[in-house]
């Protein structure tokens, strides 16, 4: 993921895991209202931010720009190619407010031919769940409830992303981590409209 040259809003092309899809990230921890102590201990995004200061700066800039809702929606739609087949939301960070969730709902609605996918722990916050449910109801987004061993089970009907070691985990092991797919785009399991869960190894 090359973001060293990002100016303004940063929507880089994904890494070898994600594949060649646009991505969007925010700073970890400060935008993660549903994170648990387990999540803080194992946060992959925080390790990236710590090792790559240019990532941390780009994510912080994205956060600052996201606070101006109208400019943020317009900025994402301007930077996201009209024919982009897929977009990964929140390689780092999470949905931190109702207004921010609603901004993403407007973006997803405006790009019906783009498939969006995302994993969130913010569903545990009662005040955010209705807005996430509205976002999740759009036909062109796959929004997973991310769960770790210190969290309750996701609401009924949600696709769930578990981690190995959680005794409740059930679903397809991540095929990229198993060496069975080159990337998320190559696999396609999390991106499409099926209702299956996924199980990730720690990384």
N, C-alpha and C positions, 0 to 999 in steps of 0.2 A: 504494500500500500504506500504509494508515494504522495506524501502531503507536504513535503518541504517547500514546494512552490505555491502552496495555497495562499491566496490573498482574499480577504473577506470571508464569505461563507464557504466552508470547505466540504465538498462532496467528492472525495477521491474514488478512484476505482479500487475495488477490493483486493485483498491479498490472495495467496495461493489457496487458502481455506475457503474463502467466500467465492472466489472466481471473479470474472470481469463484470461485476455489477457495481453501480454507484453505492456508496455507503455514507452514513452520517453518524457522527458521534458527539457526545458531550463529556465533560469531566466526570470521572467516577466519584463515588461517595457523595459529593455535594448535590448531585442530581438523582440520587437513588433513595427515595423515601421508603421503599419497601425492603431495603437491604437488611440482612441479619448479621450478627457477629460472624457466622460461618462464611457469609458472602464476603465480608471485609477481609477475612483471613485468606481467602482463595481467589481474590479478584484478579482476573487475567488483565483487564483493562488498566488497572492501576499499575501493574508491572510494566506495561507498555509505556504508560505516561512517565513513569519514573526513569525508565531507560532511554526514552526518546523525548527530550524536552520540546522538540518541534511539534510532536503530537499533542502534548499537554497544552501548548500555546494555541494550536488550531482548535482543540476541543473547547478551550475557554472562550475563544473568539466566537465559536458557534453558539455557546451558551448566551453570551452577551447579545448577539444578534437575535436569538430566539425570544428575547424579552420584548422586542418590538414586533408584535404579532403580525400586523399587516405587512411590514417589510420582510418579515421572516417567510411568510407564505409566498409572497411574490419572489423573494430571492431563491427559495428552493425550486419553485417552478421555472424560474429563469435558468438556473444552473443544471437542472435535471433534463437530459435530452428527451425530446418529445416521444421518441420511439424507444426509450430505455425499456427493455423487457422486464427487468427486476431491479429492486432497490432494497438494500438491507439497512434498516433503521436501528441505530444504537448498537454498534459494535462495542462502544463504551457509553456509559450513562444510561438514563432511563427517563420515563415520563414523570415529570416533577410537579405538574400542576394541571388543573382542569383546563385553563386557557391554552396551555401548551399542547395538551392532548387534542383539543378542538382545532388547533392550528394544523396538526397532522391529519385530522379528519378531512379538513378542507383540501389539503394537498392530495390525499389519496383519492378523494372524490373527483378532483380536477384531472387526474391521470388514470382513467379507467382501464387503459391498455397496459399499464405498468403494474406488475405484481410486487407488492411490498411484503416483507416479512420481518418479524421482530420477536424478541423474548423479553418479558417484563416481570419484575417482582412488585411493581406498584399496585397490582391488583389487591394486595393485602391492605391497602389504605382505603377505608370505607368511603372517604370523600371522593376518591378518584375512580372507584370501580364503575359507577354509572357511565362516566365519559369514556372509559376504556371499553365498556360493553358496546357503546354506540360505535366506536372506532372498529372494534372487532367484527361488528355486524356488516361491514362493507364487503362486497364480494371479491375485491381484489387485494385483500390483505390477509395474511396468516399471522395472527397474534397469539403467541404461546404464553401461558402462565408459567413462568420459571419458578421452580421449587427446589429448595435444598432441605437437608434433613432437619433443620430447625424451624421449618415453616409448616403451616397446615396444608392440607390438600387443596387444590384449586377448585373454584366453583364448578358445579356440574356443567358439562358441555364444552368446557375449554380444552383445547389441545394443551398438553402439559409437557414441559421440558424438565426432565429429572437429571440427577447426577448419579453416576455409579457409586454404590455404597449406601444409597437411600433404600432401605428395605421395602419401601412402597413402590419403587420404580418399576414401571411396565411400559414397554414401547420398543420401537426399533432402535438398536444401538446406532449411533451416528456412523454412517457408512464411510464418511471421509476419515474419521478416526480409526476405523477398522481397516483402512487401506483399500476399500472396495469402490471408492469414488474419488476422483481428483479434486473435487470442490463441491460446495453447496449447489452451485448451478449444475454441475455434472450429475449430482444425485437427484435433486429436485424434490425430495420427500417433504421437506419443511416448507417448500415454496408453493406446493399445489393445494388443491382444495380437499384433500382427504382429511379425516378426523383423527388420525393416529398420533400417539405420543412419540417422543424421542428421548433417548437416554444418552447423555454425554459423559465422557471421561473427563476428569480434571485436566486442565491444560494451562 
